[in-house]
Amino acid sequence: MTIEKARTSDVPRIKELVDYYAKRGEMLPRSLSEIYEHLRSFYVYRKDGKVVGCCALYITWSDLAEIKSLAVEESHTGRGVGSTLVKAALEEARELGMPKVFTLTTKPEFFKKLGFKTIKKEKLPQKIWGECIRCTKFENCDEEALIIKLK
């Protein structure tokens, strides 16, 4: 098992993992072009050479980053894959000097176990007006905002 930065050859598998949860309404879908454009933001978790999980760290502002597109193959959930991916992204955020990292999720308890705290979405104006406003769920969002302070 290894965690590493994603490669271009991983993009179709990343899309497959994200699409699985997007179809269930648990995360936003990502187009192939968006994944390619942000490939350097993605980590993958490999088991026996196969990508079984992915996670991205997006820089949102000078003092704020976001965990996005955390997806783990259903047969590997509950085995530490997701938390290992998030920890890798948080370590990169620390290396970049990011003081805060947030996420929007339908699974807040998972992130709370990793030290994230609930905040109001209104405290994230860069996110709300940058991406959320284009979401079909904008008026009835079922995601919870959480943040972790790294410094």
N, C-alpha and C positions, 0 to 999 in steps of 0.2 A: 504494500500500500504506500502510495506517495502522494504528496501535495505539491503541485508545481503550477507555474504560470501556464495558461492555456496556449495552445498552438493553433495555427490556422486549420489544421486537420481535425481539431476538436470542435469546430464551430457547428457542424451538423448535429453532433451529439448534445452539445450545450442547448441548441434550439429544441431538440427532442425533449430533453429534461424540463426546460422552461415551459414548453407547450403543454406538457402533461398537466402541470399545476395551473397554468393559465386557463385551460379548458374547464378546470374544476372551479374557476373563479378565485383561486388562492393567490395568484400573482398576475402581474401585467404580462402580456405576451411581448416578445422581442422579435423583431424581424431579423432575417439573416444579415441584412446590411448593417443593422444596429449592432449586432454582436461582432461582426467584423470590424466596424468602426471603433468599438470599445474593447477589442480583444485583449489589449494590454492591461485592462482592468480585471480580467477574469482569472480565477484560480480554478483548477480542476483537481479532483480526488480520483486517483487511479487505483483500481484493484485488479491485479493480474492483467495489466495493460489496458483495461477498459475504464472509461470515464463513468463513474457511478455518482458523481456529485459535482456541482459547480457553484461559484459564488463570485460576485464582482464588488470591487471597491471603486466607487465613483467619487471624484473630487467635486464638491458642489460649490465651495467658496473658499476663501483663504483660511478659514478656521473650521471648516465643516466638510466631512465626507459622508458617504452613504453606502450601506451594505444593500446590494440589489441582487435579484435573480438567484437567491439561494435555493437550489433544487437538488434533491437527493433521490436517486432511484428508490422506489418504494420498498423494494426488497432489502435495502440497506439502511432504512430509517431506524432510529433508536440504537445505532451502533457507534455513535460519535463522529460520523462523517460530517454532518452539518456543523457541529461545534468546532471541529478541527478546521474546517474551511473558514468559519467566521474568525477564529483566532489567528489564522494566517493573514486574513485581511486586516485585522486590528493591528497586528505587528507591523504590517506595511504602513498603515496610517501613522503609527508611532514614529517609524523611520522617516516619514515625510514631514513630521512635525505637526500633524493634525491634532488639535486639542480635543475635538469632539467628533463622534461618529454616530449617525442616526440610522434608523430603518423604519419603514412602514410595513406592517405585517398583520396577517390574520392569525399568527401564532405567537402572541406576546410572551407567553410563559417560557417558551424556548429561549428567547433573548433575555428575559429577566434572570434566568439561571446563569447567564454569561455576564451579568453585571449591568445590563441596560436598565434604565428607569423610564417609566411612562412620562411623556410630556404632551402638551396640547399641540395639535398640528399647526395652529396659528403661530407657534414659536419657530416655524420653519418656512418663512415667507419665500426663500429662494426656491424651495421645493414646490410649494403650493402653486406659485405663479409660473414656475418653469416647466413643470411636467404634469402635476396633478390636475390643473385646469383643463387639460386635454383628455383626461380619462373619462370614460363613459360612466364611471361610478362617482364622479366628483360630488354630485349633490347628495348621494347616499353612500358615502365611503364606509366600508366595513373594516378598514385597516386601522390599527393602532400605531401611534408614533412612539418610538422609544429612542433614547439617547444614552451614550456612555461617554464619560469624560476620561480622557487618556492622560491628562496632565494634572 
